Amino acid sequence: MLSKILIVVAAVATMSFATDGGGKKERATFTVYGECGMCEKRIEDALSDVKGVDWADWEQATLELTVKYNPKVISLDDIKKKVAAVGHDTEEFKATTEAYEKLHACCKYERPKK
């Protein structure tokens, strides 16, 4: 009976490891334009349920977003695209005009020129 329990536990542990994509996690920091605490919440929330992203932290003072993610599950470019999709430009990906216009008035940052 004990050996059957150990087999089941080992199988569950293997399944949970396999679902996170395995591999080494990476940390990246990049610029995300925004203005305030509402921007911080929106930017971080855009990544909170994204498979392969462990956490995201945006600093208003520096405009830097730091993320810990699994590159076997999601690329850094795809992370930046998700942030742009909620209205916040990065150096590589600009939010659509529609997404930017949906931002609250206090969140409308000066958009960088390319």
Stockholm file with secondary structure:
# STOCKHOLM 1.0

chainA/1-114         MLSKILIVVAAVATMSFATDGGGKKERATFTVYGECGMCEKRIEDALSDVKGVDWADWEQATLELTVKYNPKVISLDDIKKKVAAVGHDTEEFKATTEAYEKLHACCKYERPKK
#=GR chainA/1-114 SS CHHHHHHHHHHHHHHHHHHTTCSCCEEEEEEBCCCSHHHHHHHHHHHHTCTTEEEEEEETTTTEEEEEECTTTCCHHHHHHHHHHTTCCBSSCCCCHHHHHTSCGGGCCCCCCC
#=GC SS_cons         CHHHHHHHHHHHHHHHHHHTTCSCCEEEEEEBCCCSHHHHHHHHHHHHTCTTEEEEEEETTTTEEEEEECTTTCCHHHHHHHHHHTTCCBSSCCCCHHHHHTSCGGGCCCCCCC
//
